[in-house]
C-alpha cells in the first residue's frame, strides 16, 4: 500500500477558511438559508482573506435535526430554500410568511419551524403548478431538472410523499405493500401521493438552483465551498428503502447490526449512531456505483468535499442492533484502497479531505497515505499528554487541515475554561501565550501551522462561549440550534477583517 503512487495530490497551496453550518446564518424565516445572508457571509470571507467556507451536510434532516442523519444522501434540506425569490416572483405574499418571521432569530426552533414552514412552501408550489410555467425565474426548466436527477429524485420524492401519507412514520412501520420498494405499484398510487411527490421535486428544484447560484457567486469572490459527506446513511431514508440490497439488513428489513464508534474523547460508552451498515461485497460487485453517484452529486455542488469518518473505509465499528451502548461492537474490514481507486478513476481531479479523527490505527494511516488525501488535526485534542501527540503544532503535516475545534467541539473559549490547571499550563507554554484570549491564540497557531489548510469555527472568530456550541455528540436535544445576528458579523468584519488579511499574508495563506 505504502509503495504505490497516491491517488490524489491536490492540496498544494496554503489557505484559510471558516466552518459555519448554513442553519446558523441569520434570516427572517426561522433558520439560515441560501439567501442574502449566505452571500453576505461570502463577502465577509473574501474581505478577510479567507478562501474556504466549510459547511456541515445539507441534506433533509429527520428526528434530532442532525445533518448527519438525513432522509436522503442526495437531496437538499427544504428549510435551506430561500423564500425571498418566491416572494419576489409572485409565488408567495408577505402575509403568508408572517408565521416564519415570528420565529426566534437567535436559534432554530425546529418544532415551530416544522409547523410554520411547510404550509408556506405548499402555497408556493400550488401557485407555480396553477401558472402552467415551465420554469421559475432563471432556475431552468423544471421538467429537465427532474429528468437530470431521475436516478435518485423519483425514489426520494416518493419516499417523502409516502412518509407524509403515513403520518411521518419510519418506512419499516408502513403497510407491507409499501415497505418493499419493488412491490409498490406506482401507477396505482393515490393522486394526493403523486402530487405530494411532485411538490417535493419542486423544492429540490429550488434548492439546487439556489445552491448553484451561491457557489457561482463564491467563485467570483475567490471563495471555495467545502461540503461534507457522512459515511453512513440513516435507516429511515430513501437510500435504504429503495436500495435494501446495499445494506446489512434482516429479512424483515431491520438492521443486522448498526454503526457507531467505540469509547472516545466524547463519550465513555462510545457513540451509538444506529445507522445500517453497508453490504460492501454488493457495492464492490457493482463497481461502487451507488457510492460514486453520491460522490459525484456532491462534487457538482461543492469545490471541496470532506469525507466524514474516513477510518470507516478501512474498518468500521459494528454494534449489535439491540445494544444500548456502542461498547460491545467489533471492527470489521471495509474495502479501503479498492474504493478510492475506483473514486480516483471516476473523479481524478476531485478535492477531498479525509476526516481521520477517532481510533486511528496503522492501517488507517497507511490508507490515508496511499490515497494522498489530506487528514485533519484538531488543536483541542493536542494538549495534556505526550509531546508526541499528532495534533500538537510541532507535529502537524503539510498535507492536512488544522482546526481549533470542529462542529462537535465546544467553542475554544469554553473548552479552555473547562481544562484542569495542568493542561491549561501546557497550552500556554506550548503556544507561548498568556491565555487571556485563547480563541485567538489557537487561531494564530492554526495560521502558523505547516498544515496547508486552516479552518476556524465562526464562533471562535467571534470570541463566543459555550452558549454558541453547535453540537454535543451523544446529547439528544439542544443541538444544531445556534445562530448569529447580522450585527455580530458586521462587528467582526469591522474589528478583525484587516487583521485576518494580515495573518493570511504573514503565513502565506
Buried (B, 14 or more C-beta within 10 A) or exposed (E): EEEEEBBBEBBEEBBBBBBBBBBBBBBBBBBBBBBBBBBBBBBBBBBBBBBBBBBBBBBBBBEBBBBBBBBBBBBBBBBBBBBBBBBEBEBBEEEBBEBBEEBEBEBBBBEBBEEBBBEBBBBBBEBBBEEEBEBBEEBBBBEEBBEEBEEBBBBBBBBBBBBBBBEEEBBBEBEEEBBEBEEBEEEEBEEEBBBBBBBBBBBBBBBBBBBBBBBEBBEEBEBBBBBBBBBBBBBBBBBBBBBBEBBBBEEEBEBBBBBBBBBBEBBEBBBBBBBBBBBBEBBEEEEBBBBBBBBBBBBEBBBBBBBBBBBBBBBBBBBEBEBEBBBBBEBBEBBBBBBBBBBBEBBEEBBBBBBBBBBBEEBBBBBBBBBBBBBBBBBBBBBBEEEEBBBBBEEBBEBBBBBBBBBBBBBBBBBBEEBEEEBBBBBBEBBEBEBEBBBBBBBBBBBBBBBBBBBBBBBBBBBBBBEBBBBBBBEEEEBBBBBBEBEBBEEBBEEBBEEBBEBBEEBEB
